[in-house]
């Protein structure tokens, strides 16, 4: 990439982030935090003054509790009544729909629909818990274990055992290690706020898949000259307890990180450019922010002056919020000069 021409330093937000923060998103003037606090894994704060408004979803098996929650593509939306809904994945393959508005009114978690998914990677289509796009990782062939079948996607409705299959990979990469087959194709999916447009950025390669589900339009954006699915991947290695992905004798850095999906663009954190990789060991790794439109056109990239690991965006104030999960600090970045005009 290495096209960033602007540095936005960012300033701290006056808010006491919860300990054990795992992820966050925002809707209207609310921050929604996921934490590892088993007494309340979902916390709601005011984005205006930093006040804690509610603590919900303790660890447990009751409907109003949850085990191992994670956000689903950072999706949060409103129903026909204007209530804020946050879908959460439970133990990776179940979905619980949390009504944030009603939870704040009643001071307890209000859970709506619950359903199971056959994959552990999915996003909700039509902002509907009963319609999902699911990603199935590479698998060994059932007859010939030496053959690895490429990953694929399925559109599923109401928990169908089999849905509409989408094949985007004609063949597998040339790999020596089955674990690589899973990791190299690994990347979470993220959906447009109102349309069934989905992107899947990759953690270890400069690829972003774009999927227009309603119009059967699928394509990929790839950085020319970077590692591709046509390359041969040399064996990986283990350093201590860490599993390290290698290519041509060097460790592969993380590429695309946390994104935010807006109506006219999508922005990703990116950590594989010179700005992030040319740092001294032990120094902060401040990411770049790369912006595309929904047709896959590169718009712009900028450098962020603070290390952040997950982000959300307030379109009204054109402010990006980023959390440093290590130091438990929230930063705001004024993007008004960056976003204006598209």
C-alpha positions as CSV (number, residue, x, y, z in Angstrom):
1,X,0.0,0.0,0.0
2,X,2.3,2.8,1.3
3,X,0.1,5.6,-0.1
4,X,-0.8,7.4,3.1
5,X,-0.1,11.1,2.8
6,X,-1.6,12.4,6.0
7,X,-1.0,11.8,9.7
8,X,-3.8,12.3,12.1
9,X,-2.5,12.1,15.7
10,X,-5.7,11.6,17.7
11,X,-6.5,12.7,21.2
12,X,-7.6,10.8,24.3
13,X,-11.3,10.5,25.1
14,X,-12.4,11.2,28.7
15,X,-13.8,7.8,29.4
16,X,-12.7,5.0,31.8
17,X,-12.6,2.0,29.6
18,X,-13.7,-1.3,31.3
19,X,-10.9,-3.7,32.2
20,X,-10.7,-6.7,29.9
21,X,-12.2,-4.8,27.0
22,X,-12.4,-7.2,24.0
23,X,-14.2,-5.2,21.3
24,X,-16.6,-2.3,20.8
25,X,-18.9,-0.6,18.4
26,X,-21.2,2.4,18.6
27,X,-24.7,3.5,17.6
28,X,-26.1,7.0,17.9
29,X,-24.6,8.3,21.1
30,X,-23.8,5.0,22.7
31,X,-20.6,3.0,23.1
32,X,-21.3,-0.8,23.3
33,X,-18.4,-2.6,24.9
34,X,-17.7,-6.4,25.1
35,X,-15.5,-7.4,28.1
36,X,-14.2,-10.5,29.7
37,X,-16.0,-9.6,33.0
38,X,-18.1,-12.7,33.6
39,X,-20.6,-10.7,35.8
40,X,-21.4,-8.3,32.9
41,X,-19.9,-9.0,29.5
42,X,-21.8,-6.2,27.7
43,X,-21.4,-2.6,28.9
44,X,-23.2,0.4,27.5
45,X,-21.7,3.9,27.9
46,X,-22.7,7.4,26.8
47,X,-20.5,8.6,24.0
48,X,-21.4,12.2,25.0
49,X,-20.1,12.2,28.6
50,X,-18.5,8.8,29.2
51,X,-21.1,7.7,31.8
52,X,-21.8,4.0,32.3
53,X,-25.4,3.4,31.5
54,X,-25.9,-0.3,31.8
55,X,-24.2,-3.7,32.6
56,X,-25.7,-6.7,30.9
57,X,-25.2,-10.4,29.9
58,X,-23.4,-12.2,32.7
59,X,-21.9,-15.5,31.9
60,X,-24.4,-18.3,32.0
61,X,-27.0,-20.4,30.1
62,X,-30.1,-18.4,30.8
63,X,-31.6,-16.6,27.9
64,X,-30.5,-13.2,29.3
65,X,-27.0,-14.5,29.8
66,X,-24.3,-15.5,27.3
67,X,-21.2,-17.7,27.1
68,X,-18.1,-16.6,25.0
69,X,-19.8,-13.6,23.3
70,X,-18.3,-11.9,20.3
71,X,-19.7,-9.2,18.0
72,X,-20.9,-10.2,14.6
73,X,-19.2,-8.1,12.0
74,X,-19.7,-5.1,14.3
75,X,-23.3,-5.1,13.2
76,X,-25.7,-2.9,15.1
77,X,-29.0,-1.6,13.7
78,X,-32.5,-0.4,14.6
79,X,-35.8,-2.3,14.2
80,X,-39.0,-0.8,12.9
81,X,-39.7,0.7,16.4
82,X,-36.4,2.5,16.4
83,X,-34.9,0.2,19.1
84,X,-31.2,-0.5,18.9
85,X,-30.4,-4.2,18.3
86,X,-27.0,-5.8,18.8
87,X,-26.6,-9.4,17.5
88,X,-24.0,-11.3,19.6
89,X,-22.5,-14.7,18.7
90,X,-22.6,-17.2,21.6
91,X,-20.0,-19.9,21.6
92,X,-19.3,-18.9,18.0
93,X,-22.2,-20.8,16.4
94,X,-25.3,-19.4,18.1
95,X,-26.8,-15.9,17.7
96,X,-28.6,-13.9,20.4
97,X,-30.3,-10.6,19.5
98,X,-29.9,-8.1,22.3
99,X,-32.3,-5.2,22.4
100,X,-30.2,-2.4,23.8
101,X,-33.0,0.2,24.0
102,X,-35.2,-2.1,26.1
103,X,-32.3,-3.3,28.2
104,X,-31.5,0.2,29.2
105,X,-35.1,0.9,30.1
106,X,-35.5,-2.3,32.2
107,X,-32.0,-2.4,33.6
108,X,-31.6,-6.0,32.5
109,X,-30.7,-7.7,29.3
110,X,-33.7,-8.1,26.9
111,X,-33.0,-10.8,24.4
112,X,-35.1,-11.3,21.3
113,X,-34.6,-14.0,18.7
114,X,-32.0,-16.8,19.2
115,X,-30.8,-19.1,16.4
116,X,-28.0,-21.6,15.6
117,X,-25.6,-21.3,12.7
118,X,-23.8,-24.2,11.0
119,X,-20.6,-22.2,10.5
120,X,-18.5,-20.2,13.0
121,X,-18.0,-17.3,10.6
122,X,-21.1,-15.4,9.4
123,X,-22.8,-12.1,9.0
124,X,-26.5,-11.2,9.0
125,X,-28.1,-10.3,5.7
126,X,-31.0,-7.8,5.5
127,X,-30.2,-7.1,9.2
128,X,-32.2,-10.3,9.9
129,X,-31.2,-13.0,12.3
130,X,-32.8,-15.6,10.1
131,X,-30.8,-14.8,7.0
132,X,-27.1,-15.3,7.1
133,X,-24.0,-15.4,4.8
134,X,-21.8,-18.1,6.2
135,X,-18.1,-18.9,5.5
136,X,-16.8,-22.5,5.5
137,X,-13.1,-22.9,5.8
138,X,-10.9,-25.2,3.7
139,X,-11.5,-28.9,4.5
140,X,-9.8,-32.2,3.7
141,X,-11.7,-34.2,1.1
142,X,-13.7,-37.0,2.7
143,X,-12.5,-39.6,0.3
144,X,-8.9,-38.5,-0.3
145,X,-7.4,-36.9,2.8
146,X,-4.5,-35.6,0.7
147,X,-6.8,-33.3,-1.2
148,X,-7.9,-30.0,0.5
149,X,-11.1,-28.5,-0.8
150,X,-11.1,-24.7,-1.0
151,X,-13.3,-22.5,1.2
152,X,-16.8,-21.4,0.1
153,X,-19.7,-19.3,1.3
154,X,-23.4,-20.1,1.7
155,X,-26.5,-17.9,1.9
156,X,-28.8,-19.5,4.4
157,X,-32.4,-18.7,5.4
158,X,-34.1,-19.8,8.6
159,X,-31.4,-22.3,9.5
160,X,-31.4,-24.3,6.2
161,X,-29.1,-27.2,6.3
162,X,-27.9,-26.3,2.8
163,X,-28.2,-22.8,1.3
164,X,-27.1,-21.1,-1.9
165,X,-23.5,-21.9,-2.3
166,X,-21.0,-19.2,-3.5
167,X,-17.6,-20.5,-4.8
168,X,-15.0,-17.7,-5.1
169,X,-11.9,-19.9,-5.1
170,X,-11.4,-22.1,-8.2
171,X,-8.5,-24.0,-6.5
172,X,-6.4,-24.1,-3.4
173,X,-3.1,-22.4,-2.9
174,X,0.0,-24.6,-3.1
175,X,0.6,-25.2,0.6
176,X,2.7,-27.7,2.6
177,X,0.7,-27.4,5.8
178,X,-3.0,-27.9,6.3
179,X,-3.1,-25.3,9.0
180,X,-1.9,-22.7,6.5
181,X,-4.9,-23.6,4.3
182,X,-7.1,-22.3,7.1
183,X,-5.1,-19.3,8.1
184,X,-4.3,-17.9,4.7
185,X,-8.0,-17.8,3.8
186,X,-8.9,-16.3,7.2
187,X,-10.7,-13.0,7.5
188,X,-13.9,-11.8,9.1
189,X,-16.8,-10.6,7.0
190,X,-18.4,-7.2,7.3
191,X,-21.7,-5.9,5.9
192,X,-22.9,-2.6,4.5
193,X,-25.2,-0.9,7.0
194,X,-28.4,-1.2,4.9
195,X,-27.6,-3.2,1.7
196,X,-26.5,-6.8,1.3
197,X,-22.9,-5.8,0.3
198,X,-20.3,-7.8,2.2
199,X,-16.5,-7.5,2.3
200,X,-13.9,-10.0,3.6
201,X,-10.5,-8.6,4.2
202,X,-7.6,-11.0,4.8
203,X,-5.4,-11.1,7.9
204,X,-2.2,-12.3,6.1
205,X,-2.6,-11.1,2.5
206,X,-3.4,-7.9,0.6
207,X,-6.8,-9.1,-0.6
208,X,-10.3,-7.8,0.0
209,X,-13.2,-9.8,-1.3
210,X,-16.4,-7.9,-2.3
211,X,-19.7,-9.6,-2.5
212,X,-23.0,-8.1,-3.8
213,X,-25.3,-10.9,-2.6
214,X,-28.5,-9.6,-4.2
215,X,-27.0,-9.1,-7.6
216,X,-24.7,-12.1,-7.7
217,X,-21.6,-9.9,-8.2
218,X,-18.4,-11.1,-6.6
219,X,-14.8,-9.8,-7.1
220,X,-11.5,-9.3,-5.3
221,X,-9.2,-6.3,-4.9
222,X,-5.5,-7.3,-4.6
223,X,-2.3,-5.3,-4.2
224,X,-0.2,-5.9,-7.3
225,X,3.0,-7.6,-6.6
226,X,2.1,-8.8,-3.2
227,X,1.5,-12.4,-2.1
228,X,-1.4,-14.0,-4.0
229,X,-3.3,-17.2,-4.1
230,X,-1.2,-18.3,-7.1
231,X,2.0,-18.3,-5.0
232,X,3.6,-21.3,-3.4
233,X,3.7,-21.0,0.4
234,X,6.8,-22.4,2.1
235,X,6.5,-24.4,5.3
236,X,5.7,-22.4,8.5
237,X,7.6,-22.6,11.6
238,X,7.0,-22.4,15.4
239,X,8.8,-19.9,17.5
240,X,8.3,-20.7,21.2
241,X,4.6,-21.2,21.6
242,X,3.8,-19.0,18.6
243,X,2.7,-20.4,15.3
244,X,4.4,-18.2,12.6
245,X,3.3,-17.8,9.0
246,X,6.3,-17.6,6.7
247,X,6.9,-16.8,3.1
248,X,10.2,-16.6,1.3
249,X,12.0,-16.8,4.6
250,X,10.3,-14.0,6.4
251,X,7.5,-13.8,8.9
252,X,4.2,-12.5,7.4
253,X,2.8,-9.4,9.2
254,X,-0.9,-8.9,10.0
255,X,-2.5,-7.1,7.1
256,X,-6.1,-5.9,7.4
257,X,-7.6,-5.4,10.9
258,X,-10.7,-3.8,12.3
259,X,-13.0,-2.0,9.8
260,X,-16.0,0.3,9.9
261,X,-18.7,0.1,7.3
262,X,-20.5,3.3,6.3
263,X,-23.1,4.0,3.6
264,X,-20.7,5.2,0.9
265,X,-17.3,3.7,2.1
266,X,-15.6,1.2,4.2
267,X,-12.4,1.8,6.2
268,X,-9.9,-0.7,7.5
269,X,-7.1,-0.7,9.9
270,X,-3.9,-1.8,8.1
271,X,-0.6,-2.9,9.6
272,X,1.5,-4.4,6.8
273,X,2.8,-1.2,5.2
274,X,6.2,0.5,5.9
275,X,4.6,2.9,8.4
276,X,3.8,-0.1,10.7
277,X,6.6,-2.6,9.9
278,X,9.5,-0.2,10.1
279,X,9.4,0.3,13.8
280,X,11.8,-0.7,16.5
281,X,10.9,-3.8,18.5
282,X,8.8,-2.9,21.5
283,X,7.6,0.4,20.0
284,X,4.0,1.2,19.5
285,X,2.6,0.0,16.2
286,X,0.3,2.7,14.9
287,X,-1.9,1.6,12.0
288,X,-2.9,3.1,8.7
289,X,-6.5,3.6,7.8
290,X,-7.4,2.5,4.3
291,X,-10.6,3.6,2.7
292,X,-12.5,2.0,-0.2
293,X,-15.8,2.6,-1.8
294,X,-18.3,-0.3,-2.1
295,X,-17.3,-0.9,-5.8
296,X,-13.7,-1.8,-4.6
297,X,-12.1,1.5,-5.6
298,X,-9.3,2.7,-3.4
299,X,-10.1,6.2,-2.1
300,X,-7.4,7.2,0.3
301,X,-5.2,6.1,3.2
302,X,-4.0,8.0,6.2
303,X,-1.7,7.3,9.1
304,X,-3.0,7.2,12.6
305,X,-0.7,8.6,15.3
306,X,-1.9,6.3,18.1
307,X,-1.9,2.5,18.4
308,X,-5.5,1.3,18.3
309,X,-6.8,-2.2,17.8
310,X,-10.5,-1.8,17.2
311,X,-12.5,1.2,15.8
312,X,-15.9,2.6,15.2
313,X,-17.1,5.8,13.5
314,X,-19.6,8.6,14.2
315,X,-20.8,9.8,10.8
316,X,-22.5,12.9,12.3
317,X,-19.3,14.4,13.6
318,X,-17.0,12.5,11.2
319,X,-15.0,11.2,14.1
320,X,-13.2,7.9,14.3
321,X,-13.0,6.3,17.7
322,X,-10.2,3.8,18.4
323,X,-9.4,1.7,21.4
324,X,-6.0,0.7,22.5
325,X,-6.9,-2.7,24.2
326,X,-3.4,-3.0,25.8
327,X,-3.4,0.4,27.6
328,X,-7.2,0.6,27.9
329,X,-7.3,4.1,26.3
330,X,-9.9,5.4,23.8
331,X,-8.8,8.0,21.2
332,X,-10.8,10.1,18.8
333,X,-9.5,11.1,15.3
334,X,-11.1,14.0,13.4
335,X,-11.7,12.7,9.9
336,X,-13.7,15.7,8.6
337,X,-10.9,16.8,6.2
338,X,-10.5,13.2,5.0
339,X,-14.2,12.1,4.6
340,X,-15.5,15.4,3.0
341,X,-16.3,14.9,-0.7
342,X,-17.3,11.2,-0.8
